[in-house]
């Protein structure tokens, strides 16, 4: 009887811990997304998996996040506060680390200083479809705005380095393979 009670308590604690972990993962993913949309880059930097700074200094990454949204000649780029439609992968333990692959939508606008000539609109749409790997591109001539909705992927990581908190990486294959070995990439299905 004592073994059954201990086993039941262990399972209850494991399930409760897992659901809190998933709840934390989801809440922080939403927070990270909100910081992205609202261009709160310093707050984003606090949520990024810190091993990324071994590849590039924090200041350089901060600048690379800001640059596309600032000082563009002839247009500006704006992230749109739209539902992210998150899809959370299972939390997988690989070695001493935990991972979850998170897919979501990104919605952005390119607002042109001048309207795109009618004869060039389809060329621009096709160019953005190819570059952004999406079919969801449209042009609003009244507002001189290209509207783009694309899929995005981020990886949530939890390990001893970050005291078992969730930190995030916007998925980029080249960067991911510099931080993690092929076994992790394969097990996550990347």
PEQUIWO-V166560 format. One record per pair of residues at least 12 apart in sequence whose ideal C-beta (glycine too) atoms are under 10 Angstrom apart, sorted by the first residue. I is the first residue (numbers start at 1). J is the second residue. If there is no record, write none. Layout:
<<I;J> <I;J>>
This chain:
<<18;91> <21;91> <21;98> <21;100> <21;158> <21;164> <21;166> <22;88> <22;90> <22;91> <22;100> <24;156> <24;158> <24;164> <24;165> <24;166> <25;86> <25;88> <25;91> <25;98> <25;100> <25;102> <25;156> <25;158> <25;166> <25;168> <26;86> <26;88> <26;100> <26;102> <26;156> <26;166> <27;166> <28;47> <28;156> <28;165> <28;166> <28;167> <28;168> <29;47> <29;84> <29;86> <29;88> <29;100> <29;102> <29;104> <29;154> <29;156> <29;166> <29;168> <30;84> <30;86> <30;104> <31;43> <31;44> <31;47> <31;166> <31;168> <32;44> <32;46> <32;47> <32;48> <32;84> <32;102> <32;154> <32;156> <32;166> <32;167> <32;168> <32;170> <33;79> <33;81> <33;83> <33;84> <33;86> <33;102> <33;104> <33;105> <33;106> <33;152> <33;154> <33;168> <34;81> <34;84> <35;47> <36;65> <36;79> <36;84> <36;106> <36;152> <36;154> <36;168> <36;170> <37;78> <37;79> <37;80> <37;81> <37;82> <37;84> <37;106> <37;107> <37;108> <38;79> <38;81> <39;65> <39;66> <39;69> <39;70> <39;78> <39;79> <41;61> <41;62> <41;63> <41;64> <41;65> <41;66> <41;69> <42;58> <42;62> <42;65> <44;61> <44;62> <44;65> <44;168> <44;170> <45;58> <45;59> <45;61> <45;62> <45;65> <46;167> <47;156> <47;165> <47;166> <47;167> <47;168> <47;169> <48;61> <48;65> <48;154> <48;157> <48;167> <48;168> <48;169> <48;170> <49;154> <49;155> <49;156> <49;157> <49;158> <49;159> <49;161> <49;162> <49;166> <49;167> <49;168> <49;169> <49;179> <49;180> <50;157> <50;161> <50;162> <50;167> <51;157> <51;159> <51;161> <51;162> <51;167> <51;169> <51;178> <51;179> <51;180> <52;167> <52;168> <52;169> <52;170> <52;172> <52;175> <52;176> <52;178> <52;179> <54;178> <54;179> <55;174> <55;175> <55;178> <55;179> <56;175> <65;170> <68;108> <69;108> <72;110> <72;111> <72;113> <73;113> <74;110> <74;112> <74;113> <74;114> <75;109> <75;110> <75;111> <75;112> <75;113> <75;114> <75;144> <75;145> <75;146> <76;109> <76;110> <76;111> <76;112> <76;113> <77;108> <77;109> <77;110> <77;111> <77;146> <77;148> <78;107> <78;108> <78;109> <78;110> <78;111> <78;145> <79;106> <79;107> <79;108> <79;109> <80;105> <80;106> <80;107> <80;108> <80;109> <80;147> <80;148> <80;149> <81;107> <82;105> <82;106> <82;107> <82;108> <82;149> <83;104> <83;105> <83;107> <84;102> <84;103> <84;104> <84;105> <84;106> <84;107> <84;152> <85;103> <85;104> <85;105> <85;107> <85;149> <85;151> <86;102> <86;103> <86;104> <86;105> <86;154> <87;101> <87;102> <87;103> <87;104> <87;105> <87;151> <87;153> <88;100> <88;101> <88;102> <88;103> <88;104> <88;156> <89;101> <89;102> <89;103> <89;153> <89;155> <89;156> <89;188> <89;189> <90;188> <91;156> <91;158> <91;166> <92;184> <92;187> <92;188> <92;189> <93;158> <93;187> <94;159> <94;180> <94;181> <94;183> <94;184> <94;186> <94;187> <94;188> <95;159> <95;180> <95;181> <95;183> <95;184> <95;187> <96;159> <96;160> <96;161> <97;157> <97;158> <97;159> <97;160> <97;161> <97;162> <97;164> <97;180> <97;184> <98;156> <98;157> <98;158> <98;159> <98;164> <98;166> <99;155> <99;156> <99;157> <99;158> <99;159> <99;169> <99;180> <99;184> <99;187> <99;188> <99;190> <100;154> <100;155> <100;156> <100;157> <100;158> <100;166> <100;168> <100;188> <101;153> <101;154> <101;155> <101;156> <101;171> <101;188> <101;189> <101;190> <102;152> <102;153> <102;154> <102;155> <102;156> <102;168> <102;171> <103;151> <103;152> <103;153> <103;154> <103;171> <104;151> <104;152> <104;153> <104;154> <105;134> <105;136> <105;149> <105;150> <105;151> <105;152> <106;132> <106;134> <106;148> <106;149> <106;150> <106;151> <106;152> <106;170> <107;136> <107;147> <107;148> <107;149> <107;150> <108;132> <108;146> <108;147> <108;148> <108;149> <108;150> <109;140> <109;143> <109;145> <109;146> <109;147> <109;148> <110;124> <110;128> <110;137> <110;139> <110;144> <110;145> <110;146> <110;147> <110;148> <111;140> <111;143> <111;144> <111;145> <111;146> <112;124> <112;139> <112;141> <112;143> <112;144> <112;145> <112;146> <113;144> <114;144> <115;139> <115;141> <115;142> <115;143> <115;144> <115;145> <116;139> <116;141> <116;144> <116;145> <116;146> <118;139> <118;141> <120;139> <121;138> <121;139> <121;141> <121;146> <122;139> <124;137> <124;139> <124;146> <125;137> <125;138> <125;139> <125;146> <125;148> <127;146> <128;146> <128;147> <128;148> <128;150> <129;148> <129;150> <131;148> <131;150> <132;148> <132;149> <132;150> <132;151> <133;150> <133;151> <134;148> <134;149> <134;150> <134;151> <135;149> <135;150> <136;148> <136;149> <136;150> <136;151> <137;149> <137;150> <152;170> <152;171> <153;169> <153;170> <153;171> <153;172> <153;173> <153;176> <153;190> <154;168> <154;169> <154;170> <154;171> <155;167> <155;168> <155;169> <155;170> <155;171> <155;172> <155;176> <155;179> <155;180> <155;184> <155;185> <155;188> <155;190> <156;168> <156;169> <157;169> <157;179> <157;180> <157;184> <171;188> <171;190> <173;185> <173;190> <176;188> <176;190> <177;190>>
